[in-house]
Structures are given as structure tokens and as C-alpha cells.
């Protein structure tokens, strides 16, 4: 009995020893942690629709490894140990996939999370041989609640192998708030793909995991690192419609837009010293735009390279307004830039409007390079339309009937009789009711044109210099009216003054339109001068008209003028009583030539329809020529 037990125990020990020698226990292969303090940086993805490739570059280097993360957000790297997915009022799926194949056989994947609501319907694991085609989930978890802190996936034995890509996703239903899932880390556990194989790894490696290429540009394929000088190395492309590769040399020919994985493989099984092995890199072939209009023409949601420089016209937090010199747009999330910066071409983005407002969203955590600076000037306008959306302008002479709001809310102002809708989107301090030149960004929200004020520039109220005066006003015996109205305005608003002249008889009665009419015509265009405090603008109006009133024509009349300048300044000026001209006897030298002069003393060869100075010999008189 003792001998049997001794043999039995010896057998167990031997079997255990053999098992330990033959079976390698699964071990941690790699752990990726997300967030600005993790080993994978997670830039902003506020659109919740852009695909972001987060490359390891933060506190711990991750050589030749990157993850493609979809529908996750990090609030411009504001969260140190997480990225978030799950949307308010919208269903969405967030995912994190390796851009590389693990040479090891991964047997288990552990995901560390925080769940903020019951709106996660499932978490799923997928595998792929090329990082492009994923197929159905190989493992799922549908029992996720707010108490879930970790999710574990076992890779089915039938699917476990080396040289595979892995993707984890979270299917979220519509939630009451954003950030349903906080993804903190993913741990990949596994073993050598063939634990009995003690040969060294092939050691193939590419220095960079992913390349962006503009369609039409040349691409020089990277050289695979082959420290063991293994041969032959065979190259393949997962998507020949995007790029083909020479099987022997690895030379790549770009064919069309899209993404492909180029694999360099050593497949010799009978090498006594080295295992078969492979290395991969991705090529993202993107179309390019050479203008803002061309970028927009590609449509929404497509990754495009902006291949022209843009000048920044204004920056407010995430809102960066830019122009290519012809068109204007908004680049959202580029707040490292300043007004006047010239953004160098070559960055990647998507056209993703926000409630109808055109916006370009940079992707892949774009860090913009600048190519110098430019002086930015803003067009001064009296009106704006949808054609000005995303343009920064100065709208002149806006009248606010009440103080502007401090909160982010809508309000109105008028230019003349036209009412405009403003929104204090940049939360400017309030200004009192009055007239302002408003620097603003033209916007639209769900089809409603509006403007976001950037600066209120108070307009000095216009004022008359001295008293407006009637000059050389005369009324002929036949009721013809002629003369001038002259005045000067300080702090001229730029709008043509409105002048209305009425006729008043000796009894103080204002003649009606059918009894008298006076037209006031501006001598010269009222071109707006450069606005400056104390600047004076002169105006001269020519007066002409007719009095057609029954009765005597020898009564006295006076003129009254209402003058309105720049929406705010109105004055009334009255002429003294103007005696009607009477017939008289004028003795003239009939042989002397007759000359005519206008009221400014300029000789007129052929006078017509107006008041003139007539000279014949030594006789000078005023006459009205019809």
C-alpha cells in the first residue's frame, strides 16, 4: 500500500512537472490605457461621428501600436484617464480597435469601464485577419448595468490564433445625457501562438503603423525591418482597389480612395531557428480639396485632406473662422490658432454641419502647422445674407432699442427698417441701447439666419454744425420755387440725409401736396467718410418746385425743411417769408448783349428751367427761365 501510494505521488509530480513544462500559463501581453495621462492620447471628438486614430504618445511610449477609436470623446484631452461614448437623445456605438495584429494568441480581453446609465445594450468582441473585415462578434456581454466596472471576453478556442486584430464595441441606446460609457483601459492576455515552438520570433516590423496619402500623390512604401535577414518576404494588400503592392519588393501603387493594410510576411515553416511572422501598416488614401467650396462639394462625413492654406479671421474657443480668400467656413476645435494665422495645407477633416451651420471638424487629433501670418480686415456692410454665413463682418449703424443681453440668448436690432436677429453666442458684456457698428460672425441655426456679435463699436450721435440754412430761395410770380438748402453734420452716420420741404403761406397754413410741391435734390453723392469723432460732412440740396394755389399770387410764403440724419438726428429749419416776385419795369440797353449766370456766378450759355442772374449792359436782375 505504501509502495503504491509512493508510486502514485511520484506519477502526479512527474505529470505536473511535465504539464508545467509543456503548457505556458496565459500572461498579460499588453494593456492600453486611454485619456491624456494614459499611454494612448485621446484628442477631442466632439462630433461623435468622426473616426479618430489615437496614436500612443503620452506618458508611456507604445512602439508601432495605435488604436482606431470611433464615437468616443475626450473633451479636447480634458479627461486624464478615460474616453467617453454614448449620446444624449441618439443611439450610437463606440468602438476601439487595434491597428496592428498581435503575433501572440490572445485568449482573454479585460475592459475596465464606468457605466453611467442603463443604456448599454451590449458590449462585443470582434477579430479580424486584416484589420478591415470584422465579421460577427465572437463574444458578447448583454448584462451591463451601472454597477459594472469590468467586462471580460474569452476568445473562443476555435478563433484564438496569432496575427489577429481585435475590436471591442459598446452598443448604446438613446440616453438622457452624453457619456454613457467611460472607457479606461483594455488588457490583452494570451500566450505564444505555438507554445511548443521554441524558435525565435521572425522580428519583422514597420516603423510606422499608419500613413495618410493624398489620392494622386506619390507614395514611397516603408522598408520592413528584417533584423534576421529572413527570406523570402512576401507582401500583400487587403484592399487592392485602394492600393496594390508588389509581392516581392513591397513597392506600393495607389489606386483609389479608402483604407488598406499592407502585410509583409515570412511564411517558411521549416526554418530551424525562426518562426513564421509578419508586420503590417495601414494606408489611408484620401481625396484632397484645393478650396473651401471644393471641400464642401465632397459632401458630409467624408475624410478629406485640405490642400490649400487658410487664413484665420477670428477665434472664439473652439470656433475658428477661416477663409481661402474667396469662401469662408468654420473649423471646429482648432483653438490653438489665433486671428491672422495662416493654416498650412495638408491636414485632414470632415464636413460635418451643426444644425445647418457649415463646419469642418479636424480628425486624428490634428495639430495645425502655420505658414506665417496675414493682416485681417473686415468688410463693412449695411446688410448681410445667407451668402455671408461663417464670414466675419462689421454691420454698420445697428440700432438696439434696449440694452443687449449678457446671457447666451437671442435679441434683435435694426439697420434702417430691416430687423436682424442676433445671438450672444460668445457671451459679450451688455451695452446700453443706442447705435453701434457690430463686428459679428454670420451664422445659421436650423434654417434661421442670425449673427454672433464679437464687438460692439459705439457710433457717435450725429449733430448739426451751426444752423441749416436756406440760401437764395426765390418764388416767382408764377409760383416757381428755386434755391438751396445747405447744412453740415458732425459724426456723419453714412446714410444719405432725408430732406422733406413743405410750403407755408402767410397765414401759417401748410400747403397740401396738390397746392405745392418742393423737391430737394442732393448736389453730390453722400459717400460715407471714414468714421472719426468730430468729422464734418457738408450737404447742399437744390430746391425746385411749384406753388399752385388759387387766388392772389402776391402773398408771402415760407419754406420749412425736416432733415433726418442716420436714423436718430432730426431737425426742422424754416426760411423767412419770401415775397413773391412782382412785375416791374426794367430799363435796359436794348443793344447790349445778354448774359446769364447761375447763382454760384458761373456763366451759363443756354439757361433753362431755373433761377438765373441776368446781365445786360449795366443792368443785373434775377430771372426764372422756363
Secondary structure by P-SEA (a helix, b strand, c coil): caaaaaaaaaaaaaaaaaaaacccccccccccccccccccccccccccccccccccccccccccbbbbbccccccccccccbbbbbbccccccccccccccccccccbbbbbbccccccccccbbbbbcccccccccccccccccccccbbbbbccccccccbbbbbbbbbbccccccccccccbbbbbbcccccccccccccccccccbbbbcccbbbbbbbcccccccccbbbbbcccccbbbcccccbbbbccbbbbbbbbbbcccccccccccccbbbbbbbbbbccaaaaaaacccbbbbbcbbbbbccccccbbbbbcccbbbbbccccccccccccccbbbbbbccccccbbbbbcccccccccbbbbbbbbbbcccccccccbbbbbcbbbbcccccccccccccccccbbbbbbcccccccccccccccbbbbbccccbbbbbbcbbbbbcbbbbccccccccccccccbbbbbbccccccccccccbbbbbbbbcccccccccccbbbbbbbcccccccccccbbbbbbbbbbbbcccccccccbbbbbbbbbbccccccccccccccccbbbbbbbccccbbbbbbccccccccccccbbbbbbcccbbbbbbcc
